[in-house]
Amino acid sequence: MFKKIAIAILVLLLAAVAGLAGYAGYYYNKYVDIDTIYPGVYIQGMDVSGMSLQEAQKKIDDYSAKAGKHTVTLQVGERECSFSLGEVGLHCTSPDAASRAYSMGRSGNIIDQILDVHQLESSKVDFPLTYAVDENQVRIGVNALARQFLAEKKDATIKRKKGKFLVTDEVVGIDIDFDQNADKLISLLKAENWEPQSITFPMDYKEDKPAHTKAELDTIQDVLGTFTTSYAGSAEGRCANVENGASLINGTVLYPGEEFSVYKAVSPFSKENGYQLAGSYENGSTIQTYGGGICQVSTTLYNAVLRAELKVVERQNHSMTVHYVELSEDAAIAGTQKDFKFKNNLDTPIYIFGKTEDKQIKFTIYGKEYRDKDRTIEFVSKTKSEIAPKEEIIKDNTLKKGKKVVEKQGKTGYRAELWKVIHQKGKEDELEKVNSSYYISTPSVIRVGTKEEKKKKKDETNKSSGNEGEIVTESLDTNN
């Protein structure tokens, strides 16, 4: 009985050994004894089972090439530019991934190999790929591409053309530390477990905001004040000076709180600055100077400013009267001694438009209307007193005794005031004195003859020449 049991056990053992041998033979022949990567082996999530070493390496190369096409998008505000990872030297730092995948299950004895291959079927093995970039190429790429984001700060601009305002946008200044941003990007690309993929990299930058914006200038739409004077009949040089002065002021923008000086805007008075010789007042006389007539430019602007009701900072009248405006409506320019200055005391910017046409100069001040539509103003010149010119007698021994010649016509002097009359709904509501002016009188210069006549011969008739006491006028008509 015991012998039969022993034989049965032996038979079973032999059967088991035969089965195990057959099982081992099956795995060895089907999986182990092959020249390809075993089932269950992956590289970077890619199934490479059944591939030769060369095929697996090509799989890696193709993946790396695709990875190099991923982009890094540099971003500054709403602007973007990009470069590919391949352009900054992306390369695989796992050169042995294919050989490691191929060697999986090929170490140890036959039994070990069989067991390893069997285990791979149920639990896969994945060999990750690691990548790096060329740091120097990253720095070069950041410096080269991001430089386009740099911007110099610029205020918005405005000009008037063909009856319309053209306003440009402001430009925000952009400053970038390229090295600092490159270091930050490199750290990101070197981070643990980083995988090649397209990324957006918001760059660090500093903004330098402009002082004035398009939104501010867009408020300039309304006529706040305008005034026109004529320079018809002026000499050629004076006409040129009026036109040159108007062009130098035209297009001026004054922001809230800013002050404007006519003298600073139109000087220097030189040929190089576009001026010609023309008559000017100096110490009660008229002389030829570069810029003669510039006071008409200042005066015209002064009256436009009054009608815009801006704050007058400095204004002085001429020493003598001028013909192109009423008394006390003038504003003289004389070096730094006499200037016309005003200030934009509004909450919004203003634009000065100057134009000369048909021997007329016109200034219009544009801005945002701030006054009641039912309120109107007018200006009234009032003469307080007149100062008659005196006579200055010069004895002239080249003129026949009793003969008089007016060498220079005197001018009447005045004391005058300018008043602003404010109307509300068509009715006079308020009077406001704007200024007081004093214009000197200048004497008439008269040459009186003192030359004695020779005694006539007895045979000459005693007839009068008709010139005794005759006055001849020689005056200079000035348009200052």
Secondary structure by P-SEA (a helix, b strand, c coil): caaaaaaaaaaaaaaaaaaaaaaaaaaaacccccccccccccccccccccccaaaaaaaaaaaaaaaaabbbbbbccccccccccccccccccccaaaaaaaaccccccaaaaaaaaaaaaabbbbbbbbbcccaaaaaaaaaaaccccccccccbbbbbcccbbbbbbbbbbbbbaaaaaaaaaaaaaacccccccbbbbbcccccccccccaaaaaacccccbbbbbbcccccaaaaaaaaaaaaaaccccccccbbbbccccccccccccbbbbbbbbcccbbbbcccccaaaaaaaaaaaaaaacccccbbbbccccccccccccbbbbccccbbbbbcccccbbbbbbbbbcccbbbbbbbccccccccccbbbbbbbcbbbbbbbbbbbbccccccbbbccbbbbbbbbbbbbbbbbcccccccccccbbbbbbbbbbbbbbbccccccccccccccccccccbbbbbbbbccc
